[in-house]
Amino acid sequence: MSEQVKQTAYRIKRYWAYVAATLVAIVTPFIQIGGNQIFLLSFDKKQLHLMGVAFDMQELYMMPFLLMFMFLGIFAVTAIGGRAWCGWACPQTVFRVIYRDLIEGKLLGMRRIKNKQKEIDYSKDGNAFKRVIAILIWTALSLLAAADFLWYFVPPADFFAYMANPMEHTYVLGFLLSVAAFLVYDVVFLKEDFCVYICPYSRVQSVLYDDDTIQAIYSEKRGGKIYDKDEKLVFKAKDLPNETDECTACQSCVTVCPTHIDIRKGAQLECINCLECVDACTTVMGKLGKESLVRWSSTNEVEKDTKTKLIRGKTIMYATALLIIVGMLFVMGGKKEYMLLNINKTTQLYKIKPQNEVVNNYVLLFQNTQKETYTYTVEIVGDYADKIKIKKFTNFKLSRGKMAKKVIQLSTKDMLSDDVTRDTPITLTLRAYAIENPKEIVVLRKAVFIFPRADKLNITK
């Protein structure tokens, strides 16, 4: 009986996981640190907010590391606990449970939660009308889910301001309605076919699993062989092949499966590790005073009677890779720049003025990414600071989020090269900073100064 209580708790734990995942998804867009979102990918402002730090387009070199961390994290979870993400946190699964089990099952009484295989007969008991009610309820929830999805791209404050005048922000409105419409189609009509035929995750699980991966497994040693090599059903309750086989052929593990599989066939790509079959078998076998034939365990533990190894070569490699990525994220985050500067050379390579003064022109594009107004200036640092001077540039102020384009000249009268065969490119370093906070709001940029070949200069020998 203790085993029955322990296994049955998987369903309750899964529901609590759904609640936790939903709360995290809804609350996260509203959390701010220092006025920035905890996570936001804004195409409007061309920024990535991560843990309260705003990164602009020039700093999106962090995105590949975030994507690697996400995918490797999911792969690591899969190698250890199977498709735990699919069964315990995936929005597709959560939405289907809300619609199928809560709305159609509990609220409207259109189906039995324990039988997910039987389709609803819409010609009886007013089910056609109930279906309309179910779709309307889910449509309202879909709009909320779509809005929550948008909040990761448009901050909630901006979103609600836009929706106050939706016809002036048709792109946001159209995206909201499109996502909501997809969720209605997906959850009401596509259903678990999304998991089986569309989601690419199921296609890669076979290369991530090993004999120590924890998943829903039927114990063929105890229950008996249910299918032959051609996957034909050979086991029937009235024709027991072996008196020691414990499976009762009650089909409870089959009827409760949301993806319509028989777990007794073994590992299948449609299995999302929701453990409904484990709960169902636990209930049936518990009445017989036996342990469940379907367990959340590993192949080694169920079939080979060896202990599951959570720490093994594969998990160590995943952990190492994730730690490296986290370390690189911290390193990259430490290079955060608090102003933006692009330097572009004009089409004219150089200009030679009297007294052999060589001038190069550049276009500098500044952007203030901070909340305060700052005064910006530029200087040359490094080897050529004393030889090349900045002309036609004056300090200027920029308010929050504003951009400014400045044309500057770099000039020299020194003989930087005596090459008579070609023009000489010279790499120098420009330092731009805010006068009010020169230690933090500062960037270094490389610029190429073109010095003409010697025969173009008026040199007296």
C-alpha positions in Angstrom: 0.0 0.0 0.0 2.9 2.4 0.7 4.1 1.8 -2.9 0.7 2.6 -4.2 0.6 5.9 -2.3 4.1 6.8 -3.4 3.4 6.1 -7.1 0.0 7.7 -7.2 1.5 10.9 -6.0 3.2 11.4 -9.4 -0.1 12.9 -10.8 -0.4 15.3 -7.9 3.3 16.3 -8.1 2.9 16.8 -11.9 -0.1 19.2 -11.3 1.9 21.1 -8.8 4.7 21.3 -11.4 2.2 22.7 -13.8 1.1 25.4 -11.3 4.7 26.3 -10.6 5.6 26.5 -14.3 2.6 28.7 -15.0 3.3 31.1 -12.2 6.9 31.4 -13.3 5.9 32.1 -16.9 3.3 34.7 -15.8 5.3 36.5 -13.1 8.8 36.6 -14.8 7.9 39.4 -17.3 6.9 41.7 -14.4 10.1 41.3 -12.4 12.5 44.2 -12.9 16.0 44.8 -11.5 17.3 48.3 -11.7 14.5 49.3 -14.1 15.3 46.5 -16.6 13.4 43.2 -17.1 14.8 40.0 -15.7 14.4 38.6 -19.2 13.3 40.4 -22.3 14.1 40.1 -26.0 12.9 43.4 -27.4 12.8 43.7 -31.2 11.3 47.2 -30.8 14.2 48.5 -28.6 16.7 46.1 -30.1 17.7 44.9 -26.6 18.2 41.8 -24.6 17.5 42.1 -20.9 19.1 39.4 -18.8 19.0 39.4 -15.0 18.4 43.2 -15.0 21.2 44.1 -17.4 20.3 45.5 -20.8 22.4 44.4 -23.8 22.0 46.2 -27.1 22.2 44.8 -30.6 26.0 45.1 -30.7 26.2 42.9 -27.6 23.9 40.0 -28.8 27.0 37.8 -28.9 25.6 36.4 -25.7 22.5 34.9 -27.5 24.4 31.8 -28.9 25.6 31.0 -25.4 22.0 31.3 -24.0 20.7 29.0 -26.8 23.4 26.5 -26.2 22.7 26.6 -22.4 19.0 26.0 -23.1 19.4 23.1 -25.6 22.2 21.4 -23.6 20.2 21.8 -20.4 17.2 20.1 -22.1 19.5 17.3 -23.4 21.0 16.8 -20.0 17.6 16.6 -18.4 16.5 14.1 -21.1 19.6 11.9 -20.6 18.9 11.8 -16.8 15.1 11.8 -16.6 13.8 11.1 -20.1 11.3 13.5 -21.5 10.6 15.0 -18.1 10.3 18.4 -19.7 7.5 17.2 -22.0 5.4 15.6 -19.3 6.1 18.0 -16.5 6.6 21.5 -17.8 6.0 21.8 -21.6 3.3 24.4 -22.4 1.8 22.0 -24.9 1.2 19.4 -22.2 0.0 21.9 -19.6 -2.5 23.4 -22.1 -3.8 20.0 -23.1 -4.3 19.0 -19.5 -6.2 22.3 -18.8 -8.4 21.8 -21.9 -8.9 18.1 -21.9 -8.9 17.2 -18.2 -10.1 20.4 -16.5 -12.4 22.0 -19.0 -13.8 19.0 -20.9 -13.5 16.6 -18.0 -14.1 18.3 -14.7 -16.0 21.4 -15.6 -18.2 20.1 -18.4 -18.2 16.4 -17.8 -17.7 15.5 -21.4 -15.1 12.8 -20.8 -13.5 10.6 -18.1 -10.0 11.7 -17.2 -8.9 8.1 -16.8 -9.9 7.3 -20.4 -8.1 9.5 -22.9 -8.5 7.1 -25.8 -12.2 7.4 -26.2 -13.3 10.3 -28.3 -16.3 12.4 -27.2 -19.6 11.6 -28.9 -20.9 15.1 -29.7 -24.3 13.8 -30.6 -25.2 12.9 -27.0 -25.8 14.7 -23.7 -25.6 18.2 -25.3 -21.9 17.7 -25.9 -21.9 19.7 -29.1 -23.1 22.8 -27.1 -20.6 21.9 -24.4 -17.8 21.8 -27.0 -18.6 25.4 -28.0 -18.5 26.4 -24.3 -15.2 24.6 -23.9 -13.7 26.3 -27.0 -14.8 29.8 -25.8 -13.3 29.2 -22.4 -10.0 28.0 -23.9 -10.1 31.0 -26.4 -10.1 33.4 -23.4 -7.3 31.4 -21.8 -5.4 31.4 -25.1 -5.5 35.2 -25.3 -4.0 35.3 -21.8 -1.3 32.8 -22.8 -0.6 34.7 -26.0 -0.3 38.0 -24.0 2.1 36.3 -21.6 4.2 35.1 -24.5 4.3 38.6 -26.0 5.5 40.0 -22.6 8.8 38.3 -23.2 9.2 40.5 -26.3 7.2 43.6 -25.3 7.4 44.7 -21.6 4.0 44.4 -19.9 3.9 48.2 -19.3 4.4 48.9 -23.0 2.0 46.1 -24.0 -0.9 47.5 -21.9 -0.2 50.9 -23.2 -0.3 49.6 -26.8 -3.6 47.7 -26.1 -5.2 50.9 -24.8 -5.1 52.0 -28.5 -4.9 48.6 -30.4 -5.6 50.0 -33.8 -2.5 52.2 -33.6 -0.4 49.1 -32.9 -1.7 46.6 -35.4 1.5 44.6 -35.4 1.3 43.8 -31.7 -2.5 43.2 -32.0 -2.1 40.9 -35.0 0.7 38.9 -33.3 -1.4 38.5 -30.2 -4.5 37.3 -32.1 -2.3 35.0 -34.3 -0.7 33.3 -31.3 -4.1 32.9 -29.6 -5.6 31.5 -32.8 -2.7 29.0 -33.1 -3.2 27.9 -29.5 -6.9 27.3 -30.1 -6.1 25.2 -33.2 -3.3 23.4 -31.5 -5.0 22.5 -28.3 -8.5 21.8 -29.5 -7.9 20.3 -32.9 -4.3 19.2 -33.3 -4.0 17.9 -29.8 -1.3 15.3 -29.1 -0.5 15.0 -32.8 1.7 18.0 -32.2 3.9 16.0 -29.8 3.9 12.9 -32.0 4.3 14.4 -35.5 5.5 18.0 -35.3 7.7 18.4 -32.2 11.3 17.6 -33.1 12.2 16.8 -29.5 10.8 13.2 -29.8 13.1 12.5 -32.8 16.3 13.2 -30.9 15.4 11.4 -27.7 16.6 8.0 -29.0 20.2 9.3 -29.2 20.0 10.8 -25.7 18.6 7.8 -23.8 20.8 5.1 -22.4 20.2 2.2 -20.0 20.4 4.5 -17.0 17.8 7.1 -18.3 14.9 7.3 -15.9 11.6 6.8 -17.8 8.3 5.0 -17.6 9.2 1.3 -18.1 7.0 -1.8 -18.1 8.6 -4.8 -16.3 8.4 -7.6 -18.8 10.0 -10.0 -16.4 7.1 -9.6 -14.0 4.2 -8.8 -16.3 5.0 -11.0 -19.2 5.7 -10.5 -22.9 2.7 -8.6 -24.3 3.8 -8.2 -27.9 5.8 -10.4 -30.3 8.6 -9.3 -32.5 6.2 -8.0 -35.1 4.5 -5.9 -32.4 1.3 -8.0 -32.5 -0.6 -8.4 -29.3 0.0 -12.0 -28.0 -1.2 -11.6 -24.4 -4.8 -11.8 -23.5 -6.3 -12.1 -20.0 -8.3 -15.3 -21.0 -5.2 -16.9 -22.5 -2.4 -16.5 -20.0 0.9 -17.7 -21.6 2.5 -18.1 -18.2 0.9 -18.5 -14.8 3.6 -16.3 -13.3 2.9 -13.3 -15.5 1.3 -10.6 -13.4 -0.2 -8.3 -16.1 -4.0 -8.5 -15.9 -4.5 -7.0 -19.4 -6.8 -4.5 -17.9 -5.6 -1.9 -20.4 -5.7 0.9 -17.7 -2.1 2.0 -18.7 -3.3 2.2 -22.3 -6.6 4.1 -22.0 -5.0 6.7 -19.7 -2.2 7.5 -22.1 -2.6 11.0 -23.7 -0.5 10.1 -26.7 -2.4 6.8 -27.4 0.5 4.3 -26.9 0.9 1.1 -25.1 3.8 1.4 -22.7 4.1 -2.4 -22.7 5.7 -2.2 -26.1 8.8 -0.6 -24.6 10.3 2.8 -25.2 8.5 4.8 -27.8 9.1 8.2 -29.2 5.5 9.2 -28.5 6.0 8.8 -24.7 6.2 12.1 -22.9 7.0 10.7 -19.5 3.8 12.1 -17.9 3.7 8.9 -15.8 -0.1 8.5 -16.2 0.5 4.8 -17.0 2.5 4.5 -13.8 -0.3 5.9 -11.7 -2.9 3.7 -13.5 -1.0 0.5 -13.1 -0.2 1.4 -9.4 -3.9 1.6 -8.7 -4.7 -1.7 -10.3 -1.8 -3.7 -8.9 -2.2 -2.0 -5.5 -5.6 -3.6 -5.2 -3.9 -7.0 -5.7 -1.3 -6.2 -3.1 1.5 -5.9 -5.7 3.9 -3.3 -6.9 3.2 -1.5 -10.2 4.3 -3.2 -13.3 5.0 0.1 -14.9 7.7 2.1 -13.0 9.5 5.4 -13.3 12.9 3.9 -13.4 15.8 2.9 -15.7 16.3 -0.1 -17.9 19.2 -1.2 -15.8 17.1 -1.2 -12.6 14.0 -2.8 -14.1 15.5 -5.4 -16.4 19.0 -6.0 -15.1 18.4 -5.4 -11.4 21.4 -3.0 -11.2 21.3 0.4 -9.6 20.7 3.4 -11.7 23.8 5.6 -12.2 22.9 9.2 -12.1 26.6 10.2 -12.2 28.1 8.7 -15.3 30.2 9.7 -18.3 27.3 11.3 -20.2 26.0 13.3 -17.3 29.5 14.5 -16.3 30.1 15.7 -19.9 26.8 17.6 -19.9 27.5 19.2 -16.5 31.0 20.2 -17.7 29.6 21.8 -20.9 26.9 23.6 -19.0 29.5 25.0 -16.4 31.7 26.2 -19.3 28.8 28.0 -20.9 27.7 29.6 -17.6 31.3 30.7 -17.1 31.5 32.2 -20.6 28.2 34.0 -20.0 29.7 35.6 -16.9 32.8 36.5 -18.8 30.8 38.0 -21.7 28.5 39.7 -19.3 31.5 41.3 -17.7 32.3 43.0 -21.0 29.0 44.8 -21.0 29.4 48.3 -22.6 27.3 51.1 -21.2 27.3 53.1 -24.4 27.3 52.2 -28.1 29.7 53.5 -30.8 30.1 52.6 -34.4 33.0 53.9 -36.5 32.8 54.0 -40.2 35.4 55.5 -42.6 34.1 57.8 -45.4 34.6 56.8 -49.0 37.5 59.2 -49.4 40.6 57.3 -48.2 42.5 60.5 -47.2 43.1 64.1 -48.1 46.5 65.8 -48.4 46.6 69.4 -47.2 49.4 72.0 -47.3 52.5 71.2 -45.3 51.9 67.5 -45.9 49.0 67.3 -43.5 47.2 64.0 -44.0 43.5 64.0 -43.0 41.1 61.0 -42.7 37.4 61.5 -42.2 35.2 59.2 -40.1 31.5 59.0 -39.2 30.9 58.1 -35.6 27.4 56.9 -34.4 26.9 57.3 -30.7 24.0 55.9 -28.6 23.3 56.5 -25.0 21.9 53.2 -23.5 21.6 54.6 -20.0 18.8 56.4 -18.2 20.7 59.6 -17.5 21.9 62.3 -19.8 25.7 62.2 -20.4 28.3 64.4 -22.1 30.5 62.4 -24.6 34.0 63.0 -25.8 36.6 61.1 -27.9 40.4 60.8 -27.7 43.1 58.7 -29.3 45.0 56.3 -27.0 48.0 54.1 -27.6 51.0 54.4 -29.9 49.7 57.2 -32.1 48.2 59.4 -29.5 50.9 62.0 -29.9 51.2 61.8 -33.7 47.6 61.8 -34.8 45.2 64.5 -33.6 41.4 64.8 -33.6 39.9 67.8 -35.4 36.4 69.2 -35.9 34.9 67.4 -32.8 33.3 69.0 -29.8 31.8 67.4 -26.8 28.1 66.9 -26.9 25.2 65.6 -24.7 22.9 62.7 -25.3 19.7 61.8 -23.3 18.4 58.3 -22.6 18.2 56.1 -25.7 19.1 58.9 -28.1 21.6 58.5 -31.0 23.9 61.1 -32.6 26.0 61.0 -35.7 29.3 62.9 -35.7 31.8 63.5 -38.5 35.4 63.8 -37.2 38.8 64.3 -38.8 42.0 62.6 -37.8 45.0 64.5 -38.9 48.8 64.2 -38.8 51.8 66.1 -40.1 54.2 63.4 -39.0 55.8 61.0 -41.5 54.2 57.8 -40.4 55.5 55.7 -43.3 58.1 56.1 -46.1 56.7 53.4 -48.3 56.7 54.5 -51.9 54.9 51.4 -53.2 51.5 51.6 -51.5 49.3 53.4 -49.1 49.9 52.3 -45.5 47.0 51.3 -43.2 47.6 52.2 -39.6 45.4 50.8 -36.8 44.8 53.1 -33.9 42.5 53.1 -30.9 39.8 55.6 -30.1 38.5 55.9 -26.6 35.0 57.4 -26.2 33.6 58.0 -22.8 31.1 60.0 -20.7 32.7 62.9 -18.9 30.4 62.4 -15.9 31.4 58.8 -15.5 34.6 58.0 -17.5 35.5 54.8 -15.6 32.3 52.9 -16.3 30.8 54.5 -19.4 33.6 54.0 -21.8 34.3 52.1 -25.0 37.4 51.4 -27.0 37.2 51.1 -30.8 39.8 50.3 -33.5 40.0 52.6 -36.5 42.2 52.4 -39.6 44.0 55.5 -40.6 45.3 55.5 -44.2 48.6 57.2 -44.8 49.5 57.9 -48.4 52.6 56.4 -50.1 55.6 58.7 -49.8 55.7 59.8 -53.5 52.4 61.6 -53.0 53.8 63.9 -50.4 55.7 67.0 -51.1 59.0 66.0 -49.5 62.1 68.2 -50.0 65.2 66.1 -50.2 
